[in-house]
Amino acid sequence: MSSQPHPSLPYAARLNNVETSAIRELFKLLGKPGIISFAGGFPDAALFDVQGMREAVNKALDEEPGPALQYGASEGYDPLRMQLAQFMAATGIEVKHDGLIVTTGSQQALDLIGKTMIDPGDKVIVEGPTFLATIQCFRLYGADLVSAPVDADGVRVDELERLIEEHKPKLVYLIPTFGNPSGATLSLARRKRVLELAVKHNVLVVEDNPYGDLYFGKAPPPSLLALSSEVPGSRDLIAYCGSLSKVLSPGLRVGWMVAQPELMARCVMCKQFNDAATSTLAQATAAQYLKAGRMPQALDKVRKVYAERADAMGQALRRELGDAVEFTAPQGGLFIWARLTGAGGKIADAGEFAKRAIEQGVAFVPGAPFFAKDADKSTFRLSFATVGIDRILDGVARLGKAL
Ligand SMILES: Cc1ncc(COP(=O)(O)O)c(C=O)c1O
């Protein structure tokens, strides 16, 4: 192998808008033996319904081998679109099968929305904090991101309105339910206000909802899309992104999008020269899985396990870290979002805390990279999803030693 450096190529200028992730640097350290990791954003692989998926893929190959292995329509495989429409109906969203398109993960839906909507220099409002990949993706299209503050009830709608008036954004991107990383859920009253603001200011609101089904106790308020029937004129201003990743399997890469027909048609056009279609084998498998009716059982299981882990982590944090941290116990999703208070002269910088934590053998993600602007350096994200309770307790005790 040559040890020569690669010649530099004239890369597209758009890449200059995107930094390599600070988080990736941290992930390099995770390979250290014995590290307990609260850093990932993944569901727990041990909870995957392997038997259900095996049966589904076999059925897809037995009953529909042609479509399952052939190229497929860019809009998605109709039997899956029908199943997804039914799946959404259970959460109060009325949509026909051709009112949604299947995407390769919801990540692709976000990329297609970016591609169809964002010109260089366009203002886009996101939550502070928000999903890192969306920050990067929208920046790649040249978005000038504006950060709207979030509290325990989700995005602050008074600030959101002020920012919409000031910046006249192309779109507003929200994760209203069990946000990543904030864990926060937008209250019902605020949801209605967001819909009113969309209509009043004629602005597209992207509702990213991969975690909405992962609730621990009672169900969260209905999605913006479901509530749009109560606010005249708002439905066409919502672009809803759903995903099977967190409830079934991220490896399937099956997500979907519901939006007004014109926006969806443009997204489909872009998808044609992106991946042509989402894997037909994955779509046929997902359709068979949903048709077999295994989803409610699978959801019951993951909700229960994640609820126990979230509770164990929350209690341990209060016990081991006391007033050095503050956080709101999440009601669903995969994350606890916490803030170092600096009480009693204890550490207040989460980047520094992350380094000390690695030395103690525990990893998490500092919060700063999740802010498009004005990062709050005292914040950090802990995932409780992939770690058993014993290791959660051990890991949080190590966090206590890193203070
Ligand atoms: C808020 C949010 N949106 C979208 C995604 C992308 O999920 P997928 O492409 O697997 O559907 C994730 C994954 O972590 C996420 O946290």
PDBQT file of the ligand as one rigid body, heavy atoms in Angstrom, charges set to zero:
ROOT
HETATM    1  C1  LIG A 501     -34.963  13.040  15.129  1.00  0.00    +0.000 C 
HETATM    2  C2  LIG A 501     -34.517  12.028  14.135  1.00  0.00    +0.000 A 
HETATM    3  N1  LIG A 501     -34.961  12.129  12.876  1.00  0.00    +0.000 NA
HETATM    4  C3  LIG A 501     -34.603  11.229  11.941  1.00  0.00    +0.000 A 
HETATM    5  C4  LIG A 501     -33.756  10.185  12.237  1.00  0.00    +0.000 A 
HETATM    6  C5  LIG A 501     -33.363   9.263  11.120  1.00  0.00    +0.000 C 
HETATM    7  O1  LIG A 501     -33.899   8.011  11.281  1.00  0.00    +0.000 OA
HETATM    8  P1  LIG A 501     -34.038   6.980  10.113  1.00  0.00    +0.000 P 
HETATM    9  O2  LIG A 501     -33.394   7.550   8.883  1.00  0.00    +0.000 OA
HETATM   10  O3  LIG A 501     -33.362   5.751  10.585  1.00  0.00    +0.000 OA
HETATM   11  O4  LIG A 501     -35.515   6.799   9.905  1.00  0.00    +0.000 OA
HETATM   12  C6  LIG A 501     -33.266  10.033  13.547  1.00  0.00    +0.000 A 
HETATM   13  C7  LIG A 501     -32.336   8.949  13.889  1.00  0.00    +0.000 C 
HETATM   14  O5  LIG A 501     -31.633   8.977  14.850  1.00  0.00    +0.000 OA
HETATM   15  C8  LIG A 501     -33.669  10.988  14.521  1.00  0.00    +0.000 A 
HETATM   16  O6  LIG A 501     -33.236  10.925  15.783  1.00  0.00    +0.000 OA
ENDROOT
TORSDOF 0
